[in-house]
Amino acid sequence: MKKIMIVLVLALLVIGGLYLVRQKRLTIREAGGQPVRATVVRAAVAKRGDLLVSRTYLARVEPWQAATVAAQIVSRVTDVRVQVGDLVSRGGVLAHLESEELMARVQGAEAGVSQARMQAMAARETVQALGKTLDFRTLEFDRDRRLVKAGAIARVVADTSLDQLNEIRGRLQSMEKTAQAATEQITFREQELSQARIRLAYGQITAPFGGVVVERLVDPGDMAGPGQPLVILEDHTRFRISFDVPQAELSWFKPEMAVMALSGVNLELSVSRTHSSLNSDRTLTVECDAPPAPGLRAGGTLVVKVVLDRFEDQVLVPEASLIPVPGGGDAVFIVANKKTTAVPVTVLGRNAGQVAVKGLDPGSQVIQNTYLGWNRLAAGEPVEVLP
């Protein structure tokens, strides 16, 4: 408790001493006595230039597209044609699976299709022949019926003609159904053949797009199954530069906003797309499309600067020179005739300790702060600028 009391007393003494010194200086100034010593300050020259208002983010370098090429059937790997780092073209062969059984199924399906087609052809030819016979029997029955009416032949002859006609009609209807079934059998056999050829094609693993092999996951002799990864491909003809923007900063972003890649990669990009929903950490993923460039590698990271706004040919001053004005707004102290003069300014933009302002002439000597940092200035106060 005694220590706290001692600290409080010392603090009051220091504050009281500072107050007395200030009051003494004001009294001397008002009395026209000895001039007040000039306050030592640091200053900068207001210059005309361009200011980029930006934000920096840590971005991920992702391939333009990536694919994990997997097996579709259960089979043994007989051959792997690629190594890690190999470039492949679209449709290029990556590996082969054991396919003797698959080839036998294709050959059997092809034989089934040929047999079904022959059976369908024979059925159609029989239908055509029976159709001609039906036409003949129909004419014969019509003739016999007329002769019966004329009394030229017995009715039994006409009845026999009718029985023959009905027999042919029944055989024709039956054969038409057989021909229809044979045609349907062709369709079924062709579907079997198509499936067999697809399964045979699964025995040859090909690249879905041109790219580079980044992982080889099997060797000859390994068993492969449906969905089992064999090779991982990436397309490095272009890249996606992705970074996550906090929700509070999303209002700054606009389509095609300029993005500058840093970290030794000299690229000027633009915002290509944004994801439609926020991530679990309340950030939104933003993507830029980038061409290949030295130092740009998939899986790496780099710092990007997003240009939020540009202020060209404006007066620039250090942000440390701004002074809030009571009631709102900002001002700066400039040095004129070795005294301070307050100049109201309008702040256009800020970035990295620099401020673009209106209302100030370029070349003005702007005070940043006092030498010791704690002394506060007033308008008309004499100052000494550090060299």
RABELSUL-V894986 format. One record per residue. N is the residue number from 1. PSI is psi in radians with two decimals (* if undefined). OMEGA is omega in whole degrees, -180 to 180 (999 if undefined). NEAR is the number of other C-alpha atoms within 10 Angstrom. Layout:
# RABELSUL-V894986
N:PSI:OMEGA:NEAR / N:PSI:OMEGA:NEAR
This chain:
# RABELSUL-V894986
1:-0.67:179:5 / 2:-0.67:-180:7 / 3:-0.72:-180:8 / 4:-0.75:179:8 / 5:-0.71:-180:10 / 6:-0.76:180:11 / 7:-0.74:180:11 / 8:-0.72:179:11 / 9:-0.75:179:11 / 10:-0.72:180:11 / 11:-0.74:179:12 / 12:-0.67:179:12 / 13:-0.74:-180:12 / 14:-0.81:180:11 / 15:-0.74:178:11 / 16:-0.67:178:12 / 17:-0.76:178:12 / 18:-0.73:179:12 / 19:-0.76:180:12 / 20:-0.70:179:12 / 21:-0.79:-180:12 / 22:-0.79:179:12 / 23:-0.64:179:12 / 24:-0.73:180:13 / 25:-0.71:179:17 / 26:-0.68:180:13 / 27:-0.75:179:12 / 28:-0.72:-179:14 / 29:-0.78:-178:13 / 30:-0.53:-179:9 / 31:-0.09:180:10 / 32:0.44:-179:10 / 33:-2.49:-178:10 / 34:2.31:-178:9 / 35:2.58:180:11 / 36:2.41:179:15 / 37:2.42:-179:11 / 38:2.44:177:13 / 39:2.28:180:17 / 40:2.24:-176:17 / 41:2.82:170:21 / 42:2.49:-176:19 / 43:2.81:176:23 / 44:2.73:-180:16 / 45:2.21:176:15 / 46:2.23:-177:22 / 47:2.66:176:18 / 48:2.36:-179:17 / 49:-2.92:-179:13 / 50:2.50:178:14 / 51:2.22:175:22 / 52:2.10:175:19 / 53:2.09:-172:20 / 54:2.92:172:19 / 55:2.56:178:16 / 56:2.53:-180:16 / 57:2.69:174:15 / 58:2.06:-174:16 / 59:2.75:177:22 / 60:2.43:177:21 / 61:2.02:-177:20 / 62:2.57:177:24 / 63:2.74:180:20 / 64:-0.72:172:18 / 65:2.68:-179:16 / 66:2.62:-179:17 / 67:2.38:171:16 / 68:1.85:-177:16 / 69:2.12:-174:20 / 70:2.81:175:19 / 71:2.69:178:24 / 72:-0.21:-177:17 / 73:2.89:174:16 / 74:2.05:-180:16 / 75:2.92:180:20 / 76:2.43:178:18 / 77:2.14:180:22 / 78:-0.40:-175:16 / 79:2.39:174:17 / 80:2.09:-171:20 / 81:-0.17:-171:13 / 82:2.77:173:18 / 83:2.86:177:14 / 84:2.30:-180:14 / 85:-0.20:180:13 / 86:2.50:173:12 / 87:2.34:180:16 / 88:2.67:177:20 / 89:2.89:179:13 / 90:2.27:-178:11 / 91:-0.07:179:12 / 92:2.52:-178:17 / 93:2.24:179:16 / 94:-0.70:-177:20 / 95:2.88:175:22 / 96:2.52:173:21 / 97:2.72:179:25 / 98:2.20:-169:20 / 99:0.23:180:19 / 100:-0.79:-180:11 / 101:-0.66:179:11 / 102:-0.69:178:18 / 103:-0.67:178:17 / 104:-0.65:178:13 / 105:-0.66:178:19 / 106:-0.79:-179:21 / 107:-0.71:177:15 / 108:-0.70:179:16 / 109:-0.64:177:21 / 110:-0.71:177:19 / 111:-0.67:178:14 / 112:-0.68:178:19 / 113:-0.76:180:21 / 114:-0.76:180:15 / 115:-0.73:180:16 / 116:-0.67:179:22 / 117:-0.71:179:18 / 118:-0.74:179:14 / 119:-0.70:179:19 / 120:-0.66:179:21 / 121:-0.75:179:15 / 122:-0.70:179:14 / 123:-0.71:180:21 / 124:-0.67:179:19 / 125:-0.69:177:14 / 126:-0.70:177:18 / 127:-0.75:179:21 / 128:-0.75:-179:15 / 129:-0.77:179:12 / 130:-0.57:177:20 / 131:-0.72:177:17 / 132:-0.70:178:13 / 133:-0.68:178:16 / 134:-0.73:178:21 / 135:-0.73:-180:13 / 136:-0.82:-179:12 / 137:-0.56:177:21 / 138:-0.77:178:18 / 139:-0.70:-179:14 / 140:-0.71:180:16 / 141:-0.69:178:20 / 142:-0.71:179:13 / 143:-0.82:-178:13 / 144:-0.61:179:22 / 145:-0.67:179:20 / 146:-0.68:-179:13 / 147:-0.62:178:16 / 148:-0.73:178:15 / 149:-0.60:-179:11 / 150:-0.11:-180:9 / 151:0.30:-177:10 / 152:-0.50:179:10 / 153:2.85:179:14 / 154:2.68:-180:13 / 155:-0.51:-178:15 / 156:-0.56:178:11 / 157:-0.73:179:14 / 158:-0.65:178:20 / 159:-0.68:178:14 / 160:-0.72:178:12 / 161:-0.68:180:21 / 162:-0.71:179:19 / 163:-0.73:179:13 / 164:-0.66:179:16 / 165:-0.80:-180:20 / 166:-0.64:178:14 / 167:-0.81:-179:13 / 168:-0.70:179:20 / 169:-0.74:179:19 / 170:-0.76:178:13 / 171:-0.67:-180:15 / 172:-0.78:179:20 / 173:-0.72:179:14 / 174:-0.75:-179:12 / 175:-0.58:176:19 / 176:-0.69:176:18 / 177:-0.66:178:13 / 178:-0.75:179:18 / 179:-0.69:178:21 / 180:-0.74:178:14 / 181:-0.66:179:16 / 182:-0.68:177:22 / 183:-0.75:177:19 / 184:-0.58:178:14 / 185:-0.61:176:19 / 186:-0.82:179:21 / 187:-0.77:180:15 / 188:-0.81:-179:15 / 189:-0.63:178:22 / 190:-0.66:176:18 / 191:-0.71:176:14 / 192:-0.75:180:19 / 193:-0.75:179:21 / 194:-0.77:179:15 / 195:-0.69:179:15 / 196:-0.70:178:21 / 197:-0.64:177:19 / 198:-0.79:179:13 / 199:-0.63:176:18 / 200:-0.69:178:21 / 201:-0.54:177:17 / 202:-0.35:178:21 / 203:-0.25:176:25 / 204:1.98:-177:18 / 205:2.12:-177:22 / 206:2.83:-179:20 / 207:2.26:179:22 / 208:-0.33:177:17 / 209:2.88:176:17 / 210:2.37:-179:18 / 211:-2.82:-178:24 / 212:2.47:178:22 / 213:2.06:-180:21 / 214:-0.36:176:17 / 215:2.37:172:17 / 216:2.10:-168:18 / 217:-0.05:-180:15 / 218:2.85:175:17 / 219:2.81:177:15 / 220:2.38:-178:14 / 221:-0.34:178:14 / 222:2.62:174:14 / 223:2.39:178:16 / 224:2.58:178:20 / 225:2.94:-180:15 / 226:2.22:179:11 / 227:-0.07:-179:13 / 228:2.15:-179:17 / 229:2.39:178:18 / 230:-0.81:-177:21 / 231:2.51:175:25 / 232:2.20:-179:19 / 233:2.59:172:26 / 234:2.50:178:21 / 235:1.97:-179:21 / 236:0.30:176:20 / 237:-0.43:172:14 / 238:2.92:179:16 / 239:2.77:171:23 / 240:2.12:175:21 / 241:1.91:-174:27 / 242:2.38:175:23 / 243:2.73:-175:22 / 244:2.24:-177:20 / 245:2.22:177:21 / 246:2.59:-177:13 / 247:-0.62:-177:13 / 248:-0.35:-177:9 / 249:0.04:-175:11 / 250:-0.48:-178:11 / 251:-0.33:-180:7 / 252:-0.41:-169:13 / 253:2.43:179:16 / 254:2.72:178:12 / 255:2.46:177:10 / 256:0.43:176:12 / 257:2.49:-177:16 / 258:2.42:178:19 / 259:2.26:180:20 / 260:2.19:178:17 / 261:2.24:180:20 / 262:-2.57:178:15 / 263:0.63:177:12 / 264:0.01:178:11 / 265:2.01:-176:15 / 266:1.58:-179:13 / 267:2.40:172:17 / 268:2.01:-175:13 / 269:-3.03:174:20 / 270:2.76:179:19 / 271:2.08:-178:19 / 272:-0.69:-178:16 / 273:2.77:174:14 / 274:2.58:178:19 / 275:2.73:-173:11 / 276:-0.33:-178:9 / 277:2.77:-179:10 / 278:2.67:172:15 / 279:3.02:-178:14 / 280:-0.42:179:7 / 281:0.33:178:9 / 282:0.64:172:13 / 283:2.80:178:17 / 284:2.29:180:20 / 285:2.24:179:18 / 286:2.42:-177:19 / 287:2.50:173:22 / 288:2.38:175:21 / 289:2.33:-176:16 / 290:2.45:174:22 / 291:2.91:175:13 / 292:2.51:-180:12 / 293:2.63:177:12 / 294:2.32:179:9 / 295:-0.09:-179:12 / 296:1.96:-177:22 / 297:2.36:178:16 / 298:2.41:-178:18 / 299:-0.18:-180:9 / 300:-3.12:177:12 / 301:2.78:174:17 / 302:2.77:179:20 / 303:2.31:177:17 / 304:2.55:177:25 / 305:2.12:179:19 / 306:2.10:-180:22 / 307:1.90:-179:18 / 308:-0.59:-180:15 / 309:2.76:178:15 / 310:2.31:174:14 / 311:1.85:-174:18 / 312:2.46:176:12 / 313:0.92:178:12 / 314:2.86:178:19 / 315:2.23:-177:23 / 316:2.37:177:26 / 317:2.78:175:27 / 318:2.50:179:20 / 319:-0.47:-179:17 / 320:-0.23:-179:14 / 321:-0.19:-178:21 / 322:2.44:178:22 / 323:2.19:177:17 / 324:2.41:180:11 / 325:2.33:177:11 / 326:2.30:-178:7 / 327:-0.10:178:6 / 328:2.66:180:7 / 329:-3.13:-179:13 / 330:2.79:176:18 / 331:2.93:173:21 / 332:2.67:171:24 / 333:2.22:173:25 / 334:2.78:179:24 / 335:2.07:176:22 / 336:2.10:-177:14 / 337:0.71:177:10 / 338:0.40:176:14 / 339:2.79:-179:17 / 340:2.44:174:21 / 341:2.20:180:20 / 342:2.27:179:16 / 343:2.00:176:16 / 344:2.44:180:19 / 345:2.73:173:17 / 346:2.15:-179:14 / 347:2.15:179:17 / 348:-0.70:-178:16 / 349:2.76:-179:16 / 350:2.57:173:20 / 351:2.26:173:14 / 352:0.78:176:12 / 353:-0.01:178:10 / 354:2.58:-179:17 / 355:2.33:172:24 / 356:2.20:-175:29 / 357:2.79:170:24 / 358:2.62:179:13 / 359:0.07:-178:12 / 360:2.38:179:21 / 361:2.41:175:14 / 362:2.57:-177:15 / 363:-0.20:178:12 / 364:2.50:178:18 / 365:1.90:-173:20 / 366:2.26:179:27 / 367:2.27:177:26 / 368:-0.85:177:21 / 369:2.95:177:19 / 370:2.85:-175:19 / 371:-0.79:-180:15 / 372:-0.29:174:10 / 373:-0.39:-175:11 / 374:-0.30:-177:8 / 375:2.34:-180:11 / 376:2.50:-176:8 / 377:2.82:174:16 / 378:2.74:-180:11 / 379:2.44:-180:12 / 380:0.08:-179:15 / 381:2.34:178:15 / 382:2.44:-178:20 / 383:2.75:175:22 / 384:2.10:-176:18 / 385:2.24:175:17 / 386:2.42:179:10 / 387:*:999:6
